[in-house]
Amino acid sequence: MAERLDICTPRASRDGKTYWTKIGTAWKGDKGIQLVFDALPIPDGEGRVVANLFEPKPRDGGQGGFTPAPRNTRQDDDLGGDSIPF
C-alpha cells in the first residue's frame, strides 16, 4: 500500500506567522512519488514557488478520513406528505 502525504504551501499572515494550506495529495509508491494538485502554489515575493510534503493530520474525532453529515431524520409527514422537500 502506498504512503499518503499532504502537499502544502506556506502563507504568511498579517501577524508574521506562517500557515500551511493544503493544495493536494502525494503518494509514495514503488516507482516514485505521485503528486496530485487540487490547487497550484503561487510564487512568493522573491519569485520562489514552495510546496512541502507533510504526514496527514487526523481530522476531527482523531480517526481521520471522511465523516458524513448526519442524515435528515424527519418523517415524511413533517414534509407535508412529500418525500422530496422541493
Buried (B, 14 or more C-beta within 10 A) or exposed (E): EEEEBBBBBEEEEEEEEEEBEBBBBBBEEEEEEEBEEEEEBEEEEEEEEEBEBEEEEEEEEEEEEEEEEEEEEEEEEEEEEEEEEE
